[in-house]
Amino acid sequence: MSPSELRSRRAAREPNDISGSIALSLWSLECVALRLAYEAWVGATGARRATAHAAYLGALEREQRAADGYAETLRRRGDPGPATARRAAARESAARGRCG
């Protein structure tokens, strides 16, 4: 294979690699936000507890969308097995207020 063919193949993969990195970064950020929202909810008392719970539920939804986006990126790259496993692990962790 010639060097130009190798460069062409590499260039064809880069958008997927970049989109996967972006999706993973977004999911990681949402994981941090979810953890912080969970900690705020657990530590809240009185009238603030209901507001903190609502914020946690919003963070949980955003994290799930980010996890779904990451899983979809991996599926488009032809990597369905690990994406499914990561998604299931993300759901279980999120239920405990953690990600990944």
C-alpha positions as CSV (number, residue, x, y, z in Angstrom):
1,M,0.0,0.0,0.0
2,S,1.4,3.4,-1.0
3,P,1.9,6.2,1.5
4,S,-0.9,8.2,-0.1
5,E,-3.3,5.3,0.3
6,L,-2.4,5.0,3.9
7,R,-3.0,8.8,4.4
8,S,-6.4,8.5,2.7
9,R,-7.5,5.7,4.9
10,R,-6.3,7.5,8.0
11,A,-8.1,10.7,6.9
12,A,-11.3,8.7,6.4
13,R,-11.1,7.4,10.0
14,E,-10.4,10.8,11.7
15,P,-13.9,12.2,11.6
16,N,-15.1,9.1,13.5
17,D,-12.2,9.3,15.9
18,I,-13.0,13.0,16.5
19,S,-16.7,12.5,16.9
20,G,-16.1,9.6,19.3
21,S,-13.7,11.8,21.4
22,I,-16.2,14.6,21.5
23,A,-19.1,12.3,22.4
24,L,-17.0,10.7,25.2
25,S,-16.0,14.2,26.5
26,L,-19.6,15.3,26.6
27,W,-20.6,12.2,28.4
28,S,-17.8,12.7,30.9
29,L,-18.9,16.3,31.6
30,E,-22.4,15.2,32.1
31,C,-21.2,12.5,34.5
32,V,-19.5,15.1,36.6
33,A,-22.6,17.3,36.6
34,L,-24.7,14.2,37.6
35,R,-22.4,13.4,40.4
36,L,-22.5,17.0,41.7
37,A,-26.3,17.1,41.4
38,Y,-26.5,13.8,43.3
39,E,-24.3,15.0,46.1
40,A,-26.3,18.2,46.4
41,W,-29.5,16.2,46.5
42,V,-28.2,13.8,49.2
43,G,-26.9,16.7,51.3
44,A,-30.0,18.9,50.9
45,T,-32.5,19.3,53.7
46,G,-35.9,20.9,54.1
47,A,-37.3,22.8,51.2
48,R,-34.1,22.6,49.2
49,R,-34.4,18.8,49.0
50,A,-37.2,18.9,46.4
51,T,-35.4,21.4,44.3
52,A,-32.2,19.4,44.5
53,H,-34.0,16.3,43.5
54,A,-35.5,18.0,40.5
55,A,-32.0,19.2,39.5
56,Y,-30.7,15.7,39.9
57,L,-33.4,14.3,37.6
58,G,-32.5,16.9,35.0
59,A,-28.9,16.0,35.3
60,L,-29.8,12.3,35.0
61,E,-31.7,13.0,31.7
62,R,-28.8,15.0,30.3
63,E,-26.3,12.3,31.2
64,Q,-28.5,9.6,29.6
65,R,-28.7,11.7,26.4
66,A,-25.0,12.1,26.4
67,A,-24.5,8.3,27.0
68,D,-26.9,7.5,24.2
69,G,-25.0,9.9,21.9
70,Y,-21.7,8.2,22.7
71,A,-23.2,4.8,22.2
72,E,-24.6,5.9,18.8
73,T,-21.2,7.2,17.8
74,L,-19.7,3.8,18.7
75,R,-22.4,2.0,16.8
76,R,-21.8,4.1,13.7
77,R,-18.1,3.1,13.9
78,G,-19.1,-0.6,14.0
79,D,-18.6,-1.1,17.7
80,P,-22.0,-2.2,19.0
81,G,-20.9,-4.7,21.8
82,P,-18.9,-2.3,24.0
83,A,-21.4,0.5,23.4
84,T,-24.2,-1.7,24.7
85,A,-22.1,-2.7,27.7
86,R,-21.1,0.9,28.4
87,R,-24.6,2.0,28.2
88,A,-25.9,-0.6,30.6
89,A,-23.0,0.2,33.0
90,A,-23.8,3.9,32.7
91,R,-27.5,3.3,33.7
92,E,-26.5,1.3,36.7
93,S,-23.9,3.8,37.8
94,A,-26.3,6.7,37.2
95,A,-28.8,5.1,39.5
96,R,-26.2,5.4,42.2
97,G,-25.3,8.9,41.3
98,R,-22.1,8.0,39.4
99,C,-21.1,7.5,35.8
100,G,-19.0,4.9,34.1
